Amino acid sequence: MKKHFFYSLLVATLASTHSTNINAKILPQVEKEDFIPNQLVAKLKPAPYQKNYSLANLGVSIEMLETSNDYAVINILDKTVILEDKIEELMATGLYEYVEKNYTYYSTLTPNDPSLSSQWYINNTNLNGADINMLAAWDIQNSAPNTLVAVIDDGFDLNHPDLSSNFINDGKCFASDATYCGGNTDAGFTANDQSHGTLVTGTFGATANNAVGIAGASWAVQVLPLKVDLTSSAIIQAVDEAIAQNASIVNMSFGGPSFSQAQFDAYNRALNAGILLVTSAGNGDMNNDKGRIVFPANYDLPNMVSVAATSNNDLITSFSQWGPFTVDIAAPGQGIFTTSINSSYSSTAGTSFSSPLVAGVAALIKENTGATDYKQLKAQLLNGGERSASTIQAKTSFNGTTATGRLDAAKALAPLTTGVVVINKLTIDDSATGNNNGIFDPGETVDLVLTLENVWTAENNISATLSTNSSLFTINTAQANVSTIAQDSTAEVRFEVSASDFIGNETELFTLAMTSDNGDLASRQFYHEISKINPNEVHSQQFQRWFWDEYHAYTVNVPAGATDLVISTTTTNSTDIDLLVGYNEPPVYNITLDPPEGSGFFEYDRTNPDVFVSGNQDGNENVTIAAPKEGVYHIVVVNFAQTFHTYTIEASFNAPAPGSFEINPAAITVNEADGTATVTVERGGTQGAVTVDFATSDGTAIDGSDYTATTGTLSWADGENTAKTFTVAILNDDTVESAETINVSLSNATGGAAIGANGSAVITVNDDDSPGTIQLSATSYSVNESAGTVTITLTRAGGSKGAASVDYATSDNTATAGSDYTSSSGTLTWADGVDSSSTFTINITEDTIDEVNETISITLTNVQGATLGSPTSATVTILDNDAAPTPPPSSGGGGGGGSIGWLISLVLLLRLRKRKAV
């Protein structure tokens, strides 16, 4: 399917006042070739425009809608006019509450499935429970002859033998182009029409028990056919006609990506009239909770029921759109054998045929209960939601993909004895224990907040219990209580949940069981998507692990000061995927992956400058943001090819320097008697507020007997990089033992900081119950001849128990005692408990002789009360500081007498050196 990208326009004037207290859910307007060129829809202000303004100068003609004096279709006479400019010009007159394009919509039909040719959805003999249990429902109520169901669709075979007796004669046709209606205003099928309306009507309105064709969900029902060309102007006229004809239920098996204020107002009028609106969820294989620009399914009105599609093995279909919070219920929508044009029958598929099955059961409920408005009809329909009967487990079933499950007609017809409580929203509160970005990230502990809505009678003392079979989650607080939820009211319940730390994308099922003073309430299931990619790392992920696994969401947290955010994907064999990115909230979209309408939709909100899209014809997608904002970027990867394949994703940016943490020094030595060991942690950067956790663990030292284990967190403010310390308590015992070790480690660096190379350290604890060892502090010393003395240092290490001593003595090496140094010997002592260094000195003799450097030997012997360590000997080098003698000057007389004098001096010097060396 070729992809098209279209730009959206959000008309500021749409936020006008409304006639009821139900506010429109204003969502982004999306624009493509889904509106009538040179035509607008407008709502007039109360004052008649004829008396206030002449339209001659505006270049338009106006046609009031047949069903209302408040709405008009405005035809633009100049075909070159830009519609946005004309909207502004018309709004400037002050005559209109709003003006908008006359949008077109599309039926949610998918290609026929010829392998399914029976009404399995009425009675599935292959898989018991996979149908909507109509046989049992018909034992309760099989007809609704006094209930009027309006069908807004594209045309109807009014003479079909299985439909004609249920059609009423007041059907009408509404269109932006009169030729669509065949020159009249009836709803009958013509050669230019599609067959969709006839297919839809047969699923619920085919006459039963007449020995002809098939049986509709309601054997007898009043069907009001409202033929439209699926434009906004036609749809709102059809809704108003349904209101005028006192319809109880309206079926709308169509959808599109454009929010229409005019349509919303019409649906709101239906709300005020007590009419139930039943609509198809769509065939784009997407989550309506997240896509959010799917209409009419996403209009936030209490009288609307959105329906997903199931298959004959009781699974969600591969094409159905879904949503655990925005799609109310599911019903069969694949292999639907129904009426078709020219008095025939055919098998078809789509959420278009799930919707009228629900509408037909709603008609039976109204007939059976005498319900006076949509509230009871909706409550009983939702109460009829049932779990999947499929033996195929896990994510291929529809469990968790809609608010209530798949429709069971008999259950829906049963009297209501309790409230009908559903989950209408899930939010994440990670402000206390997470990173406070409102997202359940792997590795976090959060409050999972569910908003419960009661659409029927009040319930008291509700106890809600959350569970999951997923190994990714641990539910720490599984139960929450609510005192009361009145009808049409909501309440929140909170559950503390932890997620394991993993890389990738997973969607897992949760179950909420509820009880009240009335006993058990229906349990609800929902899927929650959780994912993680590490910045600057490439992650590999699979698509189509189950039917509806076509959209993957990720997030990346971007710190202040970061630059060059690049989000990119690749696939093998150029498999087509697409990439959407939104700042601080997920991007909204409507992308149909397997549409029957030709090119389908690829819509997203282009009015938002913080939404970015890469939609190449292969899998090499790239979104680059040179100067990203601080916060969360939401990523959606779309499996446009709809094949099982692997893709890679990477989110990289040049981060500011939050720094890294290291322990310095990494080797720490203390004595047992010191009481504490101090560990110093240094931060290498300054950007942002950061923290790091620390903890000790046993080496050869044992917690509780040698030291006290400690854990904690060190914090640095933005711009701070001073060293931080913590202490480890050392326990002093009376056991003689060797030196022992304690391990120290850093972990869980936050704020983008990292753990450096010295992220761990070892504390060595020397035992003070041992006498220790005595040794020289060095193996060599050096001293200038003129220094006079050299100091020699001995150490006692590894213990200080008891008094100790050692003898020392000097001896000649090349230096000679008496002429080069003064011989020294003696005993050094340490008192009990003392392990400080001890010294002795050697006197050095300075002479005036120019000579080579000379050495003295030092030796330790006769250690008492301790062990003689190493080194036990050392060498002292005496550095000579005398210059060589200068030869005497020549006398210059007697033919060489000066040279003889110099030779005599040289001989004397050599004799002195020779004697010195003896």
ZAMARGU-4260 file (C-alpha; in steps of 0.2 Angstrom, whole numbers, plus 5000, padded with zeros to 4 digits):
<rodrens>
0) 5000/5000/5000 | 5007/5017/4995 | 5008/5029/5010 | 5002/5046/5010 | 5006/5060/5022
5) 4994/5073/5025 | 4994/5089/5035 | 4982/5094/5048 | 4973/5110/5052 | 4965/5114/5069
10) 4953/5128/5067 | 4953/5138/5083 | 4935/5143/5081 | 4930/5124/5084 | 4931/5127/5103
15) 4914/5136/5103 | 4900/5135/5116 | 4890/5119/5117 | 4871/5117/5120 | 4874/5103/5133
20) 4886/5100/5148 | 4895/5087/5139 | 4911/5094/5132 | 4919/5089/5116 | 4935/5079/5117
25) 4945/5091/5106 | 4958/5081/5097 | 4970/5085/5082 | 4962/5088/5065 | 4970/5078/5052
30) 4968/5082/5033 | 4969/5072/5018 | 4958/5069/5002 | 4944/5065/5015 | 4933/5080/5012
35) 4922/5087/4998 | 4932/5100/4988 | 4925/5117/4988 | 4912/5113/5002 | 4910/5117/5020
40) 4899/5113/5034 | 4893/5127/5046 | 4883/5130/5061 | 4874/5146/5061 | 4871/5158/5076
45) 4853/5160/5081 | 4850/5177/5072 | 4845/5173/5054 | 4859/5177/5042 | 4848/5184/5029
50) 4844/5199/5039 | 4862/5203/5045 | 4873/5200/5030 | 4873/5198/5011 | 4883/5183/5006
55) 4884/5189/4988 | 4902/5196/4991 | 4908/5180/4999 | 4907/5170/4983 | 4897/5156/4991
60) 4880/5148/4990 | 4871/5140/5005 | 4860/5125/5007 | 4851/5122/5024 | 4851/5104/5030
65) 4835/5096/5028 | 4834/5091/5046 | 4839/5107/5054 | 4838/5126/5053 | 4855/5128/5062
70) 4866/5119/5050 | 4871/5123/5032 | 4881/5116/5018 | 4891/5131/5010 | 4897/5128/4992
75) 4912/5138/4987 | 4909/5145/4969 | 4927/5149/4966 | 4936/5132/4964 | 4953/5140/4966
80) 4949/5146/4984 | 4960/5139/4998 | 4947/5132/5010 | 4956/5137/5026 | 4956/5155/5019
85) 4937/5154/5016 | 4934/5147/5033 | 4943/5162/5041 | 4933/5174/5030 | 4916/5166/5035
90) 4920/5166/5053 | 4925/5184/5052 | 4906/5188/5047 | 4901/5183/5065 | 4887/5173/5058
95) 4893/5156/5062 | 4898/5146/5078 | 4910/5136/5068 | 4914/5132/5050 | 4923/5116/5045
100) 4927/5105/5030 | 4914/5093/5024 | 4924/5077/5028 | 4922/5060/5021 | 4922/5044/5030
105) 4925/5026/5025 | 4916/5009/5029 | 4926/4997/5039 | 4924/4982/5028 | 4939/4970/5025
110) 4940/4958/5010 | 4929/4943/5010 | 4934/4927/5018 | 4927/4913/5006 | 4932/4899/5018
115) 4918/4904/5030 | 4901/4903/5023 | 4889/4900/5038 | 4883/4910/5053 | 4895/4903/5065
120) 4893/4919/5075 | 4875/4913/5079 | 4880/4896/5084 | 4898/4890/5083 | 4897/4871/5082
125) 4916/4869/5080 | 4920/4879/5096 | 4907/4880/5109 | 4906/4897/5117 | 4915/4906/5103
130) 4899/4914/5096 | 4888/4927/5104 | 4876/4914/5112 | 4861/4919/5102 | 4852/4902/5104
135) 4851/4905/5122 | 4847/4923/5120 | 4833/4919/5108 | 4825/4909/5122 | 4824/4925/5132
140) 4820/4937/5118 | 4821/4934/5099 | 4812/4950/5092 | 4811/4968/5094 | 4796/4973/5083
145) 4793/4990/5093 | 4812/4995/5093 | 4818/5007/5079 | 4837/5004/5075 | 4844/5017/5062
150) 4858/5012/5051 | 4869/5025/5044 | 4877/5018/5029 | 4880/5018/5010 | 4864/5011/5003
155) 4852/4997/5006 | 4843/4983/4995 | 4826/4988/5001 | 4818/4973/4991 | 4829/4960/4998
160) 4818/4946/5003 | 4826/4944/5020 | 4826/4962/5024 | 4811/4970/5016 | 4799/4966/5030
165) 4810/4974/5043 | 4814/4990/5034 | 4802/5004/5038 | 4796/5016/5024 | 4804/5032/5030
170) 4822/5029/5025 | 4831/5043/5017 | 4846/5048/5008 | 4858/5062/5012 | 4873/5067/5002
175) 4884/5082/4997 | 4880/5078/4979 | 4862/5075/4975 | 4867/5063/4961 | 4872/5050/4974
180) 4854/5049/4980 | 4849/5044/4962 | 4838/5059/4960 | 4827/5055/4975 | 4829/5055/4994
185) 4825/5037/4997 | 4838/5025/5004 | 4837/5012/4991 | 4852/5004/4983 | 4858/5010/4966
190) 4871/5004/4954 | 4883/5017/4959 | 4882/5012/4978 | 4893/5001/4987 | 4885/4985/4996
195) 4890/4989/5013 | 4874/4995/5020 | 4865/4979/5015 | 4879/4968/5022 | 4878/4977/5039
200) 4859/4976/5040 | 4858/4958/5037 | 4869/4954/5052 | 4856/4960/5065 | 4840/4963/5054
205) 4838/4949/5043 | 4820/4941/5045 | 4821/4925/5054 | 4810/4910/5055 | 4803/4914/5037
210) 4812/4899/5028 | 4822/4911/5018 | 4841/4915/5019 | 4848/4919/5036 | 4843/4925/5053
215) 4847/4942/5060 | 4852/4944/5078 | 4834/4951/5080 | 4821/4941/5071 | 4810/4956/5069
220) 4815/4974/5071 | 4811/4991/5064 | 4826/4996/5053 | 4827/5014/5048 | 4839/5015/5033
225) 4849/5031/5032 | 4859/5032/5016 | 4874/5043/5016 | 4889/5047/5005 | 4899/5046/5021
230) 4902/5065/5022 | 4901/5075/5038 | 4886/5085/5031 | 4877/5069/5026 | 4881/5060/5043
235) 4875/5074/5054 | 4858/5075/5044 | 4856/5056/5046 | 4859/5057/5065 | 4846/5071/5066
240) 4834/5061/5056 | 4837/5046/5068 | 4833/5058/5082 | 4817/5065/5073 | 4811/5047/5070
245) 4813/5042/5088 | 4826/5029/5085 | 4833/5020/5101 | 4849/5014/5093 | 4860/5020/5079
250) 4873/5009/5070 | 4888/5017/5063 | 4899/5005/5054 | 4911/5018/5047 | 4927/5028/5053
255) 4940/5040/5048 | 4954/5051/5056 | 4946/5068/5056 | 4938/5075/5071 | 4922/5085/5066
260) 4914/5097/5078 | 4898/5096/5068 | 4897/5077/5070 | 4901/5078/5089 | 4887/5090/5091
265) 4875/5079/5082 | 4881/5064/5093 | 4878/5075/5108 | 4860/5079/5102 | 4858/5060/5101
270) 4864/5059/5119 | 4852/5071/5125 | 4838/5061/5116 | 4844/5045/5125 | 4850/5036/5109
275) 4863/5023/5110 | 4876/5025/5097 | 4885/5009/5091 | 4901/5010/5081 | 4915/4999/5073
280) 4932/5001/5081 | 4941/5000/5064 | 4951/4988/5054 | 4968/4996/5056 | 4976/4983/5068
285) 4980/4997/5080 | 4977/5001/5098 | 4964/5015/5099 | 4969/5019/5116 | 4985/5025/5109
290) 4981/5030/5091 | 4967/5042/5097 | 4962/5049/5081 | 4949/5036/5076 | 4931/5043/5074
295) 4918/5041/5078 | 4925/5027/5089 | 4936/5039/5099 | 4922/5052/5103 | 4922/5053/5122
300) 4903/5052/5124 | 4894/5041/5137 | 4880/5035/5124 | 4893/5028/5112 | 4899/5009/5112
305) 4914/5005/5101 | 4916/4987/5095 | 4931/4976/5090 | 4930/4960/5080 | 4933/4942/5084
310) 4935/4926/5074 | 4927/4909/5074 | 4940/4902/5085 | 4937/4916/5098 | 4952/4926/5095
315) 4954/4945/5091 | 4955/4946/5072 | 4972/4951/5064 | 4964/4967/5057 | 4953/4973/5071
320) 4957/4989/5080 | 4956/4987/5099 | 4959/4995/5116 | 4956/4990/5134 | 4950/5007/5139
325) 4942/5015/5123 | 4935/4999/5114 | 4920/4993/5125 | 4917/4976/5119 | 4920/4963/5105
330) 4909/4953/5093 | 4911/4942/5079 | 4918/4950/5063 | 4926/4938/5052 | 4918/4926/5040
335) 4901/4934/5043 | 4888/4927/5031 | 4875/4940/5028 | 4863/4948/5016 | 4870/4957/5000
340) 4864/4967/4986 | 4853/4960/4972 | 4844/4948/4985 | 4859/4938/4987 | 4871/4933/5002
345) 4889/4933/5004 | 4903/4931/5017 | 4912/4946/5023 | 4923/4953/5037 | 4927/4968/5047
350) 4922/4977/5063 | 4908/4984/5052 | 4899/4968/5055 | 4904/4967/5074 | 4895/4983/5077
355) 4878/4979/5071 | 4878/4962/5080 | 4879/4972/5096 | 4866/4985/5090 | 4854/4970/5086
360) 4857/4963/5104 | 4854/4981/5111 | 4837/4980/5102 | 4832/4964/5110 | 4837/4971/5127
365) 4826/4987/5124 | 4812/4976/5119 | 4814/4964/5134 | 4817/4977/5147 | 4808/4993/5141
370) 4823/5003/5144 | 4820/5021/5141 | 4837/5027/5136 | 4855/5022/5132 | 4860/5020/5150
375) 4852/5003/5153 | 4856/4997/5135 | 4874/5001/5137 | 4875/4994/5155 | 4868/4977/5150
380) 4878/4976/5134 | 4894/4979/5144 | 4888/4966/5157 | 4887/4954/5143 | 4906/4954/5140
385) 4913/4937/5142 | 4931/4929/5142 | 4938/4920/5127 | 4933/4902/5125 | 4948/4898/5114
390) 4960/4885/5120 | 4974/4895/5112 | 4982/4904/5126 | 4991/4921/5129 | 4990/4936/5118
395) 4981/4929/5103 | 4965/4929/5112 | 4954/4945/5114 | 4956/4945/5133 | 4963/4961/5139
400) 4960/4970/5122 | 4943/4977/5126 | 4935/4984/5142 | 4923/4970/5144 | 4927/4955/5133
405) 4917/4947/5119 | 4898/4949/5119 | 4887/4935/5126 | 4869/4940/5121 | 4861/4929/5133
410) 4871/4936/5147 | 4867/4954/5141 | 4849/4950/5142 | 4850/4944/5160 | 4843/4956/5173
415) 4856/4967/5181 | 4858/4964/5199 | 4874/4973/5202 | 4883/4989/5196 | 4893/4987/5180
420) 4911/4993/5184 | 4924/4995/5170 | 4941/5002/5169 | 4941/5018/5159 | 4959/5024/5162
425) 4976/5018/5167 | 4989/5030/5173 | 5007/5028/5181 | 5012/5037/5197 | 5031/5035/5198
430) 5034/5052/5208 | 5039/5043/5224 | 5049/5028/5219 | 5053/5030/5201 | 5060/5044/5189
435) 5044/5054/5189 | 5041/5054/5170 | 5024/5046/5171 | 5030/5030/5162 | 5032/5012/5169
440) 5050/5009/5165 | 5058/4992/5167 | 5067/4992/5184 | 5055/5004/5192 | 5042/5002/5206
445) 5027/5013/5203 | 5009/5015/5208 | 4998/5008/5194 | 4982/5019/5195 | 4966/5012/5188
450) 4951/5023/5186 | 4935/5013/5189 | 4918/5019/5181 | 4901/5012/5186 | 4889/5013/5172
455) 4874/5006/5182 | 4868/5006/5200 | 4878/5011/5214 | 4890/4999/5222 | 4897/5000/5240
460) 4912/4993/5249 | 4921/4988/5233 | 4937/4977/5235 | 4948/4976/5220 | 4962/4964/5218
465) 4976/4965/5205 | 4985/4950/5198 | 4996/4945/5183 | 5004/4929/5177 | 5018/4939/5170
470) 5036/4935/5176 | 5040/4953/5172 | 5030/4961/5186 | 5029/4959/5205 | 5013/4966/5213
475) 5018/4972/5230 | 5001/4979/5235 | 4988/4968/5227 | 4972/4975/5235 | 4963/4992/5236
480) 4946/4997/5243 | 4933/5009/5237 | 4919/5014/5249 | 4906/5019/5235 | 4905/5021/5217
485) 4888/5029/5212 | 4880/5027/5194 | 4890/5037/5181 | 4903/5040/5193 | 4922/5035/5195
490) 4935/5031/5208 | 4953/5027/5208 | 4962/5012/5215 | 4981/5011/5217 | 4992/4996/5217
495) 5011/4996/5219 | 5019/4986/5206 | 5038/4983/5202 | 5045/4978/5185 | 5060/4968/5181
500) 5074/4978/5173 | 5075/4972/5155 | 5079/4979/5137 | 5065/4977/5124 | 5046/4978/5121
505) 5034/4968/5130 | 5015/4968/5132 | 5008/4959/5148 | 4990/4955/5154 | 4983/4960/5171
510) 4967/4955/5179 | 4957/4965/5191 | 4945/4955/5202 | 4931/4965/5211 | 4919/4961/5225
515) 4906/4972/5234 | 4891/4971/5246 | 4882/4963/5231 | 4895/4949/5229 | 4907/4946/5215
520) 4907/4959/5201 | 4914/4955/5184 | 4933/4955/5183 | 4941/4965/5170 | 4957/4962/5161
525) 4969/4974/5152 | 4986/4973/5143 | 5000/4985/5148 | 5014/4989/5136 | 5031/4991/5144
530) 5048/4994/5136 | 5066/5000/5137 | 5080/5005/5126 | 5096/5011/5133 | 5103/5027/5125
535) 5117/5025/5112 | 5114/5006/5111 | 5106/4996/5097 | 5092/4985/5102 | 5085/4971/5091
540) 5066/4967/5092 | 5053/4956/5083 | 5037/4961/5076 | 5020/4951/5074 | 5024/4939/5089
545) 5004/4938/5089 | 4990/4945/5079 | 4990/4963/5085 | 5008/4965/5088 | 5011/4979/5075
550) 5015/4994/5085 | 5029/4995/5097 | 5031/5010/5109 | 5047/5016/5117 | 5053/5031/5127
555) 5070/5039/5129 | 5073/5052/5143 | 5084/5066/5136 | 5093/5077/5149 | 5095/5096/5148
560) 5109/5102/5137 | 5109/5086/5126 | 5111/5088/5107 | 5109/5079/5091 | 5095/5066/5096
565) 5094/5053/5083 | 5081/5039/5083 | 5084/5027/5069 | 5078/5009/5064 | 5084/4996/5051
570) 5076/4980/5045 | 5083/4966/5035 | 5078/4964/5016 | 5071/4982/5017 | 5055/4977/5026
575) 5044/4992/5027 | 5042/5000/5045 | 5038/5018/5050 | 5043/5029/5064 | 5033/5042/5074
580) 5041/5052/5088 | 5032/5064/5100 | 5039/5075/5114 | 5032/5073/5132 | 5017/5063/5125
585) 5014/5049/5113 | 5011/5055/5095 | 4993/5053/5090 | 4989/5043/5073 | 4977/5033/5063
590) 4987/5021/5052 | 4977/5007/5044 | 4988/4993/5039 | 4976/4981/5030 | 4962/4992/5023
595) 4948/4988/5011 | 4948/5006/5005 | 4963/5007/4994 | 4977/5018/5000 | 4969/5018/5018
600) 4975/5031/5031 | 4992/5036/5037 | 4987/5051/5048 | 4996/5060/5062 | 4995/5077/5070
605) 5005/5089/5060 | 4999/5104/5070 | 5010/5099/5084 | 5028/5105/5081 | 5035/5092/5093
610) 5028/5077/5082 | 5041/5069/5070 | 5038/5056/5057 | 5049/5045/5046 | 5039/5035/5033
615) 5051/5028/5020 | 5046/5014/5009 | 5059/5002/5018 | 5064/5000/5036 | 5078/5013/5036
620) 5069/5027/5046 | 5078/5041/5054 | 5071/5056/5065 | 5085/5069/5070 | 5082/5083/5082
625) 5097/5094/5083 | 5092/5103/5099 | 5081/5091/5109 | 5071/5098/5124 | 5074/5091/5141
630) 5061/5077/5145 | 5053/5061/5138 | 5053/5058/5119 | 5039/5044/5115 | 5043/5033/5100
635) 5031/5022/5090 | 5038/5009/5078 | 5025/5003/5065 | 5025/4987/5057 | 5019/4993/5040
640) 5023/4978/5031 | 5013/4967/5043 | 5026/4952/5042 | 5035/4943/5055 | 5052/4951/5055
645) 5066/4958/5066 | 5071/4976/5066 | 5084/4986/5076 | 5081/5003/5085 | 5093/5015/5092
650) 5090/5032/5101 | 5107/5041/5103 | 5111/5059/5108 | 5126/5069/5114 | 5123/5070/5132
655) 5130/5083/5144 | 5143/5077/5156 | 5134/5071/5172 | 5151/5062/5176 | 5156/5045/5183
660) 5159/5039/5200 | 5175/5031/5207 | 5182/5026/5224 | 5198/5034/5227 | 5209/5026/5233
665) 5203/5009/5228 | 5214/5000/5241 | 5211/5006/5259 | 5221/4999/5274 | 5215/5001/5292
670) 5219/4993/5309 | 5207/4983/5318 | 5208/4996/5333 | 5204/5011/5321 | 5185/5008/5323
675) 5181/5015/5306 | 5187/5014/5288 | 5183/5030/5277 | 5178/5027/5259 | 5179/5042/5247
680) 5169/5043/5231 | 5173/5056/5218 | 5162/5063/5204 | 5170/5066/5187 | 5157/5078/5180
685) 5145/5092/5185 | 5130/5092/5174 | 5114/5088/5183 | 5109/5081/5199 | 5115/5064/5201
690) 5116/5050/5214 | 5125/5033/5217 | 5121/5019/5229 | 5135/5011/5239 | 5136/4994/5248
695) 5148/4983/5257 | 5150/4964/5256 | 5160/4951/5264 | 5178/4947/5257 | 5187/4937/5270
700) 5180/4948/5284 | 5163/4943/5290 | 5148/4955/5293 | 5144/4956/5311 | 5160/4949/5318
705) 5173/4959/5309 | 5163/4974/5303 | 5146/4981/5301 | 5138/4980/5284 | 5132/4997/5277
710) 5122/5003/5262 | 5116/5020/5257 | 5115/5033/5243 | 5127/5048/5240 | 5120/5063/5231
715) 5127/5078/5221 | 5118/5093/5216 | 5118/5101/5198 | 5136/5108/5196 | 5143/5100/5211
720) 5158/5088/5210 | 5166/5088/5228 | 5171/5071/5235 | 5159/5062/5246 | 5163/5050/5260
725) 5155/5036/5270 | 5162/5025/5284 | 5162/5007/5288 | 5162/5002/5306 | 5177/4990/5310
730) 5174/4978/5325 | 5189/4975/5337 | 5190/4957/5343 | 5203/4948/5353 | 5206/4934/5340
735) 5224/4933/5333 | 5221/4932/5314 | 5228/4937/5298 | 5223/4953/5289 | 5205/4952/5282
740) 5196/4961/5268 | 5179/4970/5265 | 5172/4973/5247 | 5164/4990/5243 | 5154/4993/5227
745) 5145/5007/5219 | 5129/5004/5209 | 5113/5012/5202 | 5120/5029/5196 | 5106/5041/5191
750) 5105/5057/5181 | 5114/5050/5166 | 5130/5047/5177 | 5140/5031/5175 | 5151/5020/5186
755) 5169/5022/5182 | 5183/5010/5182 | 5186/5011/5200 | 5168/5007/5205 | 5174/4995/5218
760) 5187/4995/5232 | 5194/4983/5245 | 5197/4988/5263 | 5211/4978/5272 | 5209/4976/5290
765) 5225/4972/5299 | 5223/4962/5315 | 5229/4971/5331 | 5229/4955/5341 | 5245/4949/5333
770) 5262/4956/5338 | 5265/4960/5320 | 5281/4960/5310 | 5296/4972/5311 | 5305/4977/5296
775) 5315/4991/5287 | 5304/5004/5278 | 5316/5003/5263 | 5330/4993/5255 | 5340/5008/5251
780) 5344/5026/5257 | 5355/5039/5250 | 5363/5054/5259 | 5375/5068/5254 | 5392/5068/5263
785) 5388/5085/5270 | 5371/5080/5277 | 5379/5074/5293 | 5367/5061/5297 | 5355/5049/5289
790) 5339/5043/5297 | 5334/5025/5295 | 5315/5020/5298 | 5308/5003/5305 | 5290/4999/5305
795) 5279/4987/5315 | 5264/4981/5304 | 5250/4968/5305 | 5248/4969/5324 | 5254/4978/5340
800) 5250/4965/5353 | 5264/4965/5367 | 5281/4973/5368 | 5293/4970/5354 | 5311/4974/5350
805) 5324/4972/5337 | 5343/4974/5336 | 5351/4984/5322 | 5369/4987/5317 | 5379/4995/5303
810) 5394/4987/5294 | 5407/4993/5281 | 5403/4990/5263 | 5414/5002/5252 | 5413/5016/5266
815) 5424/5014/5281 | 5418/5016/5299 | 5428/5030/5307 | 5433/5039/5291 | 5417/5040/5281
820) 5404/5037/5295 | 5402/5032/5313 | 5397/5014/5316 | 5380/5012/5324 | 5371/4998/5333
825) 5357/4996/5346 | 5340/4990/5350 | 5323/4998/5345 | 5308/4994/5355 | 5289/4996/5354
830) 5277/4996/5369 | 5261/4985/5369 | 5248/4991/5357 | 5260/5003/5348 | 5263/5000/5329
835) 5270/5017/5325 | 5287/5019/5316 | 5303/5020/5325 | 5320/5027/5319 | 5339/5027/5322
840) 5352/5039/5314 | 5369/5036/5307 | 5382/5050/5308 | 5391/5054/5291 | 5409/5060/5291
845) 5413/5074/5278 | 5431/5075/5271 | 5439/5085/5257 | 5444/5070/5247 | 5437/5068/5229
850) 5431/5050/5229 | 5418/5039/5222 | 5401/5036/5231 | 5403/5024/5245 | 5390/5012/5254
855) 5386/5006/5271 | 5376/4990/5276 | 5362/4989/5289 | 5356/4973/5296 | 5342/4969/5308
860) 5344/4954/5320 | 5337/4947/5336 | 5319/4952/5335 | 5310/4949/5351 | 5291/4949/5354
865) 5287/4950/5335 | 5291/4943/5319 | 5306/4949/5308 | 5298/4955/5292 | 5306/4960/5275
870) 5317/4969/5271 | 5329/4965/5285 | 5344/4974/5277 | 5347/4990/5268 | 5361/4999/5260
875) 5365/5018/5263 | 5374/5027/5249 | 5385/5042/5253 | 5386/5054/5239 | 5403/5062/5238
880) 5403/5081/5237 | 5422/5085/5234 | 5429/5091/5217 | 5445/5084/5209 | 5461/5095/5212
885) 5466/5108/5199 | 5483/5105/5191 | 5496/5119/5196 | 5500/5131/5182 | 5516/5129/5173
890) 5531/5140/5178 | 5536/5142/5159 | 5556/5143/5163 | 5570/5131/5162 | 5565/5121/5147
895) 5550/5112/5155 | 5553/5114/5174 | 5534/5118/5176 | 5529/5101/5168 | 5540/5092/5181
900) 5531/5100/5195 | 5514/5095/5189 | 5520/5077/5186 | 5526/5076/5205 | 5508/5082/5211
905) 5500/5069/5200 | 5511/5055/5207 | 5507/5060/5225 | 5488/5060/5221 | 5488/5043/5214
910) 5498/5036/5229 | 5485/5044/5240 | 5471/5035/5231 | 5480/5019/5230 | 5483/5019/5249
915) 5465/5024/5252 | 5459/5009/5242 | 5469/4997/5253
</rodrens>
